[in-house]
Amino acid sequence: MPSSYVSETELPGRCIDLDTLEIIAHRYSWASSLVRGKEVLEVGCGPGLGLGCLSRHAKRVIGGDVTEESIMLAKKHYGRRVELAHLDAHRMPFKDHSIDTVICLATIIYMDLPIFLEECRRVLKSGGTLAMNTPNKDQPGFEGSLLSRAYFSVPEFHSLLQQSGFESEFFGAFPIRHNGPASRSLPVSRPDILSFRKWAGKTLRLLGLYGTISRLHHRQTRRIMLTEELKQKDINLVEGVQVAPISCSAPNREHRIIYVTAQARS
C-alpha cells in the first residue's frame, strides 16, 4: 500500500467541477444520516473535507489516513475540533470493539479489501455499522484511477462482505442518463451551423427556456475551488439526490455511485 495518495486526493485549493463537488457532498450527507450520537472513525479521510459535517451529528469523530500530508492539512484546519490519526487501514491503531461506526468513502479501491474488512470487524462494537461507497465499475464508459488496487461489481463486493462475516445492504445514487441510439450526423456548412444556433436561441427565448438551458450549461462547466471543509451550502446542493436500494445479485448499470451499509454477524 503506497504511503501517499496525494496525486489522487481532493485537496483544498484544487479546482473541480460542480458534478464532482456534488458527489463529494453527497457522500457526507449520506454518511451523516448514519452517525447521530455515535463514536465514528472515517478511514481514508484525506484532508478532512467532510469531518466537520460528520462532527455536527456524531458524538465523537476520528479521521484517519495513510497520507501524512493530508493529515497535516486536516490538523492545520481543524485543530482540536476533531481527532486525527496517521494510520494504515490494514493495521488500525484502535482497541477491539471500540468504534460504533466505521466510514470509508471512495477509498476502498486503494485497499486490500478482505484485510480491511477484518480490521473493521475487530474495531467495531457489537451492533456497529460499516458504511462505504465506491464508484460503480459497471457504469458505461467507466475508467479507473491510476493508483487503485481493485474495483468491485456489486455481487463481488457483496460476496467479499459475506466471506468477512458481514450482512450488507446496497444502494445506488446518481442515476445514469441513458441516451437513445446515436443519430447519424450529416455534413453541415459553417453558415448553416450559425443559422441553426440563431434559430435555436430565438426559439428557446420564445418558449422561455433560454435562461434555464444557459444555467444548466453553466452548471455543467463551472469550476469550483475546494475549501478546507464542506459548507452547508455544498450539502444543500444534493438534497434532492436519492439513494435507492439495489439488488446485490447482479451488476448494477443504472447508477454512478454505489453505497453499502454492513453489520457484522454475531
Stockholm file with secondary structure:
# STOCKHOLM 1.0

chainA/1-266         MPSSYVSETELPGRCIDLDTLEIIAHRYSWASSLVRGKEVLEVGCGPGLGLGCLSRHAKRVIGGDVTEESIMLAKKHYGRRVELAHLDAHRMPFKDHSIDTVICLATIIYMDLPIFLEECRRVLKSGGTLAMNTPNKDQPGFEGSLLSRAYFSVPEFHSLLQQSGFESEFFGAFPIRHNGPASRSLPVSRPDILSFRKWAGKTLRLLGLYGTISRLHHRQTRRIMLTEELKQKDINLVEGVQVAPISCSAPNREHRIIYVTAQARS
#=GR chainA/1-266 SS CCSCCGGGSCCTTCEEEHHHHHHHHHHHHHHHTTCTTCEEEEETCTTTTTHHHHHTTSSEEEEEESCHHHHHHHHHHHTTSSEEEECBTTBCCSCTTCEEEEEEESCGGGSCHHHHHHHHHHHEEEEEEEEEEEECTTSTTCCCCTTCCCCCCHHHHHHHHHHTTEEEEEEEEEECCCCCCCCCCCCCCHHHHHHHHHHHHHHHHHHTCHHHHHHHHHHHHCEEECCSSCCHHHHHTTTTCCCEECCSSSCCCSEEEEEEEEEECC
#=GC SS_cons         CCSCCGGGSCCTTCEEEHHHHHHHHHHHHHHHTTCTTCEEEEETCTTTTTHHHHHTTSSEEEEEESCHHHHHHHHHHHTTSSEEEECBTTBCCSCTTCEEEEEEESCGGGSCHHHHHHHHHHHEEEEEEEEEEEECTTSTTCCCCTTCCCCCCHHHHHHHHHHTTEEEEEEEEEECCCCCCCCCCCCCCHHHHHHHHHHHHHHHHHHTCHHHHHHHHHHHHCEEECCSSCCHHHHHTTTTCCCEECCSSSCCCSEEEEEEEEEECC
//
